Amino acid sequence: MYRRLMCVDFNGHVATSCWVPYLFRTAVNTDYPTLDNLDLASKYKGPFQYMVWRRMFKFIHPVPEPLTFDTSSAHPSLVFSNDLKSVTDSDKPLLVPALEDSTRFLKCVNVLASQAFYTGRHYWEVWVDKKTKWDIGVASHIVDRKARVKLAPKNGYWAIRMIGIHKYVAATAPWTLLRMDQPLRKIGVFLDCGEEEVSFFNAEDMVHLFTFNRAKADGFYPFFSTGFNDGARNAEPMRICHITL
């Protein structure tokens, strides 16, 4: 199915009208806005123009964020690529400077991005491919990094999780099961600080997975957990995707 939409340039000027595919499909949240009742100026809560770009290679806003991992926040067993865009669990703690302990996750194999967000809209993608467990989302800048804390909004986490083969949940309280037709290999995360929302997508086809509302914090960090190596069964690296326009 197709809809006629107005394509705009980066200055907000109408460039032309064009036919684009009916892209937005929902896996869980059935009350999420659809193109039939869409106000492109203010009501849509997801990265709509990015979805169009994925099919048409046209205009995009927000621009995907060029994230890197913050090694000073990482659990001591995590190992990073030289470009700080890939991470895996080594299954054993590495020697790290003692002075960095105050900023590290010590109980869970977590790591934050080096970039923090306080305002605006932001989108990024994470490649997980054949991993058997992972957590991906957004964390408040004041989350407890010393204790083993349950992922939940009340603890400053807005995340989705892979907890088993083809089994995914949103880290609500209690968990919300995400019904998937196929395994997730690439996750898209959309943070709207103004609307206080964190949304997740299957980045390969832009199917909407889940949206957290009332996500409030003085600052947000992209959040990642590789899951433990599990005797090499979960050794597949987690990778921040590099997106070129």
N, C-alpha and C positions, 0 to 999 in steps of 0.2 A: 504494500500500500504506500502511496506517495502523498505528500502535502506540498502546496505552494507556499514558500516562505520568502521573506526579503533578506537577501544577503547584504551584510554591511561591512564597510572597511574598518580599520582600526581606529578611525576618528569618529565612528558612529554614523557615518553618512551612508545612505542607501546606495548600493552599487548596482544591483539588478534584482529581478525576481527570478526564482529558479525552483525546480521541482527537486525535493530531497526525499529519501526513504523515510518511512515512519519508523524511527529508530528506537523510541523509548518503549522498553518492555520491562515488566516488573516481576521479580521472582518472589518477593515477600510482601512488600508494602503496597497493597492494592489501592490505597487512597492517595498515592503519590500523584502529582499533577500530570496530565496527559497533554498531548499536542492539541486536543480538541478544545481545551479550556485554558490554553497557555497565554499568559501575558509576558512576552519576551522581555519587556523592560524591567519587570520587578518581581513577578510571582514565581518564576521557575527557580528551583533550589538546586539544580544539578548543573554539571558542565556541558550545557546543551550545545554551545558552539563547538566545543571540542568533539562531541559526538558527530556533528556534521562534518568537521574536518577529517575525521577518521574515514569517512566515506567519500568525501569530495575534495580533500586536500586544499581547502580554502582558508577561511579566516577563523581565528581562535582567540578566545578570551575566557578564562584566564590562561596565560601561557603556562605549560607544565613546568613545575619547579625543578631546577638542577640541584638535587639534594646530594649530600654525602653523609656517610656515617661519622658520628662523633666518637672516636675511639676512647676518649677520656670518660665517657659514660658507660662503656661496654663492660659486660661481665668478663672476668679474667680469662675464661676459656674460649672466647671468641677470637677468630682469626680473620683478618681483612686483606683484601686485594690492595695493590699499590695505589689505585685510584680512589680507594675508600667508597666503592660502590657495590662491592660484593663481600658477603660475610658468611662464615660457617662456624659450627661448634667443633672444637678440637677434641672434645671428650676429656680434657684435663686442663686444670688452671695453668695459666702462663704467669711468669714473673712480671709484675707491673710495679711501677714506682709507688711507694707507700703513700706519698702525698696525694695521689690521685684517688685513693680509696673513698674519700668523701663524696666523690661525684659518680662512682661506679655502682652499677647494679651488682649485688653480691650474692643473692639467692637464686635469681632467675637469669637465663641466658638472654637478657634484654640489651638493647642499645637504642639510643635516640639519634636523630639527625643533628647535624651541626647547626642547621637553620631552625630558628624559632619564628612563629607567626603570632601577631597580636591584632592585626586588622586585615580586612580584605578577604578575597577568595583565592584558594590555592588548590592545585591538583598535582598528583604525582602517581607513578605506577611502580609496582614491585613484581618482579618475576620470581615465582616459587616453583614452577614446573612440577617435578616429581617428588618434592618434599612430602613427608608423611605427617608432619606437625609444624605449625607456625602460628604466630599472632601478628596482626598488622593493624595499625590504626593511628590514633593520636593520644598523646599524654599531656596532662597538665605539667607545667614547669616545676611544680612542687610535689610530685609524687614521691612516695617513700622508696628509696633505692636500696635500703639496707635489709628490709624484711621481705618475706614472701607474701605478697599482697594479691588478693583476688582481683582479676580484671573486671572492673565495673565502673560505671560513671561516678558513683559516689566516692570511689577511690581515685578519681582523676584519669580514668582510662575510657576511651571510646574505641572499641576494637572488634574485629571479627577473628575467628580462630578456626584452624583445621585441627580437629581432635582425633581423627581416625581416617581410615581409607574412605574417601568420598563423603566424609561427614564434616559439616561446617556449622558453626553457631555464631550468633552475635553475642558479645559478652555483656548481656543485660543481666538483671537479677529477677527471676531465674533466667538461664540461657534461652535464647530464641533460636530454634532450629532453622537453618537455611536450606530450603529444598532445591537441590541442584539437579539439572538434567545431565550435566557432564562435569568432569573434574575442573577445578579452577587452577589455571596455570599463571595468570597474570592478573593482579588486583589493582584497580584504580581507586584512589582515595580523594575525595573532594571535601575540603574544609571551607565552610562559609562562616567566618568569625562574626559578621554582622547579624546573620540570621541564627547563629548559635546552633549550627547543624554540621554533622559529619556523615557523609554518604559514601557508600562502597559500591563498586561496579566490577563486573567481570570485564576487564579491559580488552579482551579479545573481541567481544561483540557488543560491549557497552550495555549489557543487561544490568539493571539496578538490583542490588542484593539487599541492602538495608540502609536505613537512615536513623541516626541518633538525633533527637531534638533536645533543646535546652542544654547544649554543651557549653558550659560556662567556665572560663579560666582567665587569669590575667595574661597568660601566654600559653601557646600550644607548640609541642614538638612532635613531628612525625615519629612514630614508635614502631619498633620491630622486635620480634623474638623469633630466633631460628628454631626453637625447640632443641632439646638435647640430641646429640649425635646418635644415641641409641645403638651403639655398636655398629656404626656406619650405615644403618638402615635409613637414617635421616641426615646423611652427609651432604646431600645436594645443597649447594650454596643458595642463599637468598640474595637477589641482586636488584638494586635500584636501576630502573630503566632509563636509558638516555634517549630522549625524544628530540628529534630534529624536525623543524618546520620548514 
